[in-house]
Amino acid sequence: MKKTRMTNPELIELIRFLRKQSREHEAEIWKAVAERLSSSKRKRIAVNISRLNRNTKKNEIVTVPGKVLGAGELDHPITVAAFAFSETAKEKIKKAKGKCLSIFELAKKNPKGSNIKIIG
């Protein structure tokens, strides 16, 4: 049986960048996110807005090593970094006065990874 591997160049680049950030800034959070992103597609994480609402507080920063989906409601502003967002999820986060970032952008802004919560 032929062994398969990731073919998405964006994902491969992001994983390499996160591992490098982890080594350079001694930030274990980026290593943990990279490991979760490098899992098989079948095990990839998908998180609904309702889960983000339950597990976060106002103005918190969270990262989702996968995709954010739009089921549920968000009643407080949060900053969410994820590999991908559905259109409805983006709309609901912005409607709650939150921010949608890519994991790459968040890692550049906060190389130490302080005050970031992983959900998923």
C-alpha positions as CSV (number, residue, x, y, z in Angstrom):
1,M,0.0,0.0,0.0
2,K,1.3,3.4,-1.0
3,K,1.9,5.8,1.9
4,T,0.3,9.1,1.4
5,R,1.4,12.5,2.6
6,M,0.2,16.1,2.8
7,T,0.1,17.9,-0.6
8,N,-1.3,21.3,0.5
9,P,1.8,23.6,0.2
10,E,0.2,26.3,2.5
11,L,-0.2,23.7,5.3
12,I,3.3,22.3,4.9
13,E,4.8,25.8,5.0
14,L,2.7,26.7,8.1
15,I,3.8,23.6,9.9
16,R,7.5,24.3,9.1
17,F,7.1,28.0,10.2
18,L,5.4,27.0,13.5
19,R,8.1,24.5,14.4
20,K,10.8,27.1,13.6
21,Q,9.0,29.7,15.8
22,S,8.8,27.1,18.6
23,R,12.5,26.4,18.5
24,E,13.6,30.1,18.2
25,H,11.3,31.5,20.9
26,E,11.0,28.4,23.1
27,A,7.2,28.6,22.7
28,E,5.8,25.1,23.2
29,I,2.3,26.3,22.0
30,W,3.5,26.6,18.4
31,K,4.9,23.1,18.5
32,A,1.6,21.8,19.8
33,V,-0.3,23.6,17.1
34,A,2.1,22.2,14.4
35,E,1.7,18.7,15.7
36,R,-2.1,18.9,15.5
37,L,-2.0,20.4,12.0
38,S,0.2,17.6,10.8
39,S,-2.2,14.9,11.8
40,S,-4.1,13.1,9.0
41,K,-6.9,14.8,7.3
42,R,-9.4,12.4,8.8
43,K,-8.3,13.5,12.3
44,R,-8.2,17.2,11.4
45,I,-10.1,19.5,13.9
46,A,-13.4,21.3,13.1
47,V,-14.8,23.6,15.8
48,N,-18.2,25.3,15.8
49,I,-18.8,28.9,16.9
50,S,-21.0,27.6,19.8
51,R,-17.9,25.7,21.2
52,L,-15.8,28.9,21.0
53,N,-18.6,30.8,22.8
54,R,-18.7,28.2,25.7
55,N,-14.9,28.0,26.2
56,T,-13.8,31.6,25.9
57,K,-14.2,34.8,27.8
58,K,-14.4,38.4,26.5
59,N,-11.4,39.6,24.5
60,E,-9.5,36.2,24.7
61,I,-7.2,35.0,22.0
62,V,-7.7,31.4,20.8
63,T,-6.2,29.3,18.1
64,V,-7.9,26.4,16.3
65,P,-5.5,24.0,14.5
66,G,-8.1,23.3,11.9
67,K,-11.3,24.9,10.6
68,V,-13.9,27.1,12.3
69,L,-17.5,26.4,11.3
70,G,-20.5,28.6,11.7
71,A,-23.0,26.6,13.8
72,G,-24.1,28.5,16.9
73,E,-23.9,32.1,18.2
74,L,-21.1,34.2,19.7
75,D,-22.0,36.8,22.3
76,H,-18.7,38.3,23.1
77,P,-15.7,39.6,21.1
78,I,-12.7,37.2,20.8
79,T,-9.7,36.9,18.5
80,V,-9.7,33.6,16.6
81,A,-6.7,32.3,14.7
82,A,-7.4,29.2,12.5
83,F,-6.1,27.4,9.4
84,A,-9.5,28.0,7.7
85,F,-12.9,29.6,8.4
86,S,-16.3,29.0,6.8
87,E,-18.0,32.2,5.5
88,T,-20.7,32.1,8.2
89,A,-18.1,31.7,10.9
90,K,-16.3,34.8,9.7
91,E,-19.5,36.8,9.6
92,K,-20.5,35.7,13.1
93,I,-17.1,36.5,14.6
94,K,-17.1,39.9,13.0
95,K,-20.7,40.6,14.0
96,A,-19.6,40.0,17.7
97,K,-16.8,42.6,17.1
98,G,-14.1,39.9,17.1
99,K,-11.2,39.3,14.8
100,C,-10.4,36.4,12.4
101,L,-6.7,35.8,11.8
102,S,-4.6,33.1,10.2
103,I,-2.4,31.1,12.5
104,F,0.6,32.5,10.6
105,E,-0.4,36.1,11.4
106,L,-0.9,35.3,15.1
107,A,2.5,33.6,15.3
108,K,4.1,36.6,13.8
109,K,2.3,39.0,16.2
110,N,2.9,36.9,19.3
111,P,6.1,34.8,18.8
112,K,6.2,33.7,22.4
113,G,2.6,32.5,22.3
114,S,1.7,34.1,25.6
115,N,-2.0,34.3,26.6
116,I,-3.2,32.1,23.8
117,K,-5.6,29.2,24.2
118,I,-5.8,26.2,21.9
119,I,-9.3,24.9,21.3
120,G,-9.9,21.7,19.5
